[in-house]
Amino acid sequence: MKNRLIHLALVALLSLSAATAQQADTAKSLGDTTKAAVKEKRPLRTDAAMEKWRDNRFGVFVHWGIFSMPGGVVDGKVVPGAAEWIWTSFANKGKKAEYEAQAKTFNPTEYDPKAWARLFKEAGARYVVFVTKHHDGFCLWDSKLTDYDAAGSAYGKDLIKPLVDACRAEGIDIGLYYSIIDWHHPGYTAKELKTEEQKAAFRTYMDYMKGQLKELLTEFGDVKVLWFDGRWDASYKQNPQYGIEVEDWCRSIKKDIIINDRVRAYDSFSDYDASYERRLPDPKQVLDLDWEACMTMPERTWGYHSQPDGAGWKTPRKIIGQLAECSSRGGNFLLNVGPTPQGTIRSEEQDRLKAVGAWMKNHSNAIVGTRPANLELSPKTRETGDGIFATRTGDTLHLVVTRWPDTDRIFLPGLDRKIVSATLRAPEGAVKLKNGVETDDKGVSKVFLEGLPLTLPGCEPAAVIDVQLEPAAK
Ligand code: FHN
């Protein structure tokens, strides 16, 4: 009986039931986009941990838990949208207990963490972020602070450590997702804290959260990233000191931990801006911070949904294009999978990860360890992941092409250095490209590459052109 007494005492203390206290709104699941008018911008971190995070560029996000069990279906009805929010459908029908009872029967017997780690490695991912506790409060590790966890389920043991160990053995960096929102803990409320009693109850939740974060930061080896989520409820948002307290607490336990901006209630970017969710930054936006975009493979759901809705599954070309677009703008790309309740990764996701991996096998040096080339290429991008994206390694530019231009030229506006050589990577062998300069009627000179083949045999889903530049003047 771990910490049951605290729970029971609080259940009695609170006048509102946890279910009614939540202003659950599935619209929230569509994106954490609310911004403060003014946010604290810290100087970019220059330490080794942060440099490694930047180099990684590509990660896999894993949304898994008891929310995976209904697969987006309640009482035989498909609930469109985000399957990991299905708790709200149960709660709205007065079936919160039924939802939570799943914690006892959760039994992912086909879970094979080593196979997951191999798949992530094969995809070319350099880091992973696992959900350890989503908004429903169910914990995927063996927490000493609750029985509402993997150890208390039919499965009976920690799900996180074996995955952490397997990924680390594959050379993949570890990030852990932790939801601030908790629909299970009796001390948590979504509402504004008005009375001393409400504040005291929330304090028990803060202490619980800090205790759990200590477990996550001390029992799983070298965790690189803490990925917070769910900062928008009034209880947390209207009390910015809570976010500061949580952030300081984590750093006091692990000095070089990388923390995303969602730890704080809209007043700080923390180590990086993680607000790009299911979207990439606007092309006009100035990106002078570290940032990361997280992305679903189907349009809307993060958790396993038996019938995902929306615009269908993204193609490997689209995914690679989005990854390249993020790299070209100095950001990381975190691609989600939502494993099944049995513990497998569905074929739609496996196929896409493998296709990305097949491309990364030959072209990861156009992504991993690169920095933005800061060129506005033409032809221009029409939608995210569709176009030509330029990254840079030292004096070499890498152009990742997901939409082949209609002409045999690619312009490189903004390039102020001479080209030594340009080569299209093609399966039959490298294709040398010519280059030249064109001056328009306003006297503006533009460097271009030419001699591109009109089609791209063997270069699907994305071609790569390496452009060697003359060394920069010292
Ligand atoms: O509500 C969650 C959602 O379920 C999912 O976890 C995403 C991932 O970034 N974050 C929240 C919405 O912003």
Residues whose N, C-alpha, C, O or C-beta is under 5 A from the ligand:
A	BS01	FHN	K28 S29 G31 D32 E84 D229 E277 C294 W302
